[in-house]
Amino acid sequence: MKAIIMAAGKGKRLRPITEWVPKPLLPIGGQPVIGTLLTNLQAAGITDVLVIIGHLADKMRHFLGDGSAYGVNLTCREQKERLGTAHAVMQALDFINGETMVLAGDTAFGPNHVGGLVKFHRRTSADLSVSLKRVPAERLAATSSVSFVPDETVPPEQGGRIIRIVEKPAPGTAPSDVASAPLHIYPPSLPDYLPRVALSSRGEYELADVVAMMIADGLRVMGKIEPLAPNLTDQRDILRLNFDYLKPLLVGKLGNR
């Protein structure tokens, strides 16, 4: 299995910090997010990694090198235009020659997310595995929502077989409070699907459409529910996720004043 890390975005909500430092190089728990990802990929036995870069690409290349510091074989591929997640993975078509994990470079997925999804993928004999997360209803419009049915290989509280995925549903239309996290394992047929993705109403080519097409084609698409992985949305997150003593000031009642 190989891995593609999507790390080309500008991190607009983290400006001005991301005018100087690419978002994947910012810390969570005192470690650069992409470093955490590479460490956990290596621990899961995934050592061939392609990173899709874009914003501040030279700084990303300088930091990542050849990946040897993290025990992986790493190459970078630049996404000149940021036109969505499926468009990002399209830059790596020649890299894909088997099962491929695709994950976002700005979310600190832990070992249970990365290695756990690999084990889940094998145990459930899935064609496509998707990491899932429960999110508050008011946040679903900014992410995705899935419908899934019970499967004998998975306890119901841990996931099931996905039968529908809706990207950024309109308020009140989400099929569930379970969303797709940007961590998937795709079958070798992924390159056959990517060119078929149409431009969305948001002007992007989205991996959610690949998932939908695979569901429609009868592939076994399985979802594994995990706790939310920490990610960086705004400057408060940088403080909250790196300085424990500041948490009471940034969450809960104190943070809402």
Phi, psi and omega in degrees: 000138175252174178223142173241123178255124179272111188220039185259349189293163183271343182060050188302324183285353177256008177296148008273359184303318183281003169282342181250327186230130176299142183307318181294344179268355177286156188268150162229125185065027178081003181237143177301137185304314184292332174295318176300317180297315181296321177300316183284330173296314180299319179295332179274002179087013179258109188240355174257111189231135173242128180253124176274115183246166180197280180296129181051048186302322182296323178292323176296314180298317181298317181290316188283324184058224179262006179085356185297332178297338180249007178075026179233162173264112191237136171229157179246147176224129185270134174261105186294319177244137179267097185240032175108171186291318178294323177296321177300313182291333176301334180292348186243023184304319182287348179277334187276118177220023180178202177297139186222127172273134177239128183214155179281143182273005182243014179236129186275072178295129182273182180301323179293329177286308187284295179296325180296323179290325177298314179296318177300316180302317180290314186295324183268000183053041182285150167277319180225130177243139183233129173284133183243160179213146174270133182227154177300148184304323183290347181262351185297326182295343179262000182226246180208173177215142182234153167250136176219156181244155180301148177224140186297343181273352187225128171302139186306325181286351182256353179142203181168196180270126183279130179246351180198143174223133181238120181276126177047064183294148175295150181309131178086359183249358183294133181288342179196176175266015179256126183245160175276127173274155181281062178211106185227156169241118185257153176283171179300342181281002181311316181299338178285335184269324187304316181293346182271354182287129180267158177293129182280173178295343178269004179076029181227156171260119194243139178295336176303328179289327175296315178301315180299318180294322179292323175298313181298329180277001176086011177292154179278101184253113186247146180237139181240119182278128178229158172300156179303132173275140181294137174217171185253116177254315179217182185298329178301323181296322179300317179290313185296323186267000180234343182231098186303324185292344180269349185305316181298338180273347189243352179229162177071206187297319181296320182287344183265001182288000000 
